[in-house]
Amino acid sequence: TFYATKGKDSYAHEIRKIHPSPKPPQLMKAIIEFFTKENELVFDYFMGVGGSLLGAGLSGRKAIGIDLNKKYIDAYKKAANEIGVDIFPTRCGDCLEILNNKDEMQLLLNDEKISLVLIDPPYANMMSKKKTGGDISIYGNTATPFTNDERDFGNIIRDDFYDCLKKSIELVLPYVKKRGYIIVFIKDLQP
C-alpha cells in the first residue's frame, strides 16, 4: 500500500522522516483498529517517531511509548501536535531496563493492562552497515543507525538481538491483558 509522504495525507511525515524507518500512522491505525476496541491501551517499546502512538490517537485508543532517542520522542510529540491527536505518555530509555522495573512499569501503565503490544524492533545491526543495492540511491552507501547507544537493539549482533527480543517479550507479557495481542514487525535479515 502506498502512503503519502507529502501534504496532509502524509500525517506529518516531514517531521517524522528524521527516523530511518518511520511507520505510517494510517497503517498503524488499521492494525490497531483490527486488534483493539476504543479506549484500549496500545504499547510500543520501540516507538521511534511514534507511528503506532499516532495511529492509536487517530483511532480513539490510548498509547504509551518507549524509545532510547529523545530526538525521536520529541519528533513524535511535534507530529501529534501537527495532526491534532493526543500526545501520549512516553519514556526515554532502554526498553529492557524499563520493562524489568516493576515500579516504573506500574507508574507508566497506571495499573492498566495492555491490549496490544505493537513493535517494530531495530533488527540487530543491519542499519549500522553500509547500504547496498537500491538503498544507495535513497540513503547513499553510509550506515544509518538509529542511535549510537550500545543498548540499542540496532547496534548488537544478530544472535544477541534474538536473545534481547525474546527477553523483551517475556518481560512485557505479565502486563498484557488476557486475550491481548503482541504484534512484531518482521524484517528480512539478509547478510
Disulfide bonds with the S-S distance in Angstrom:
none
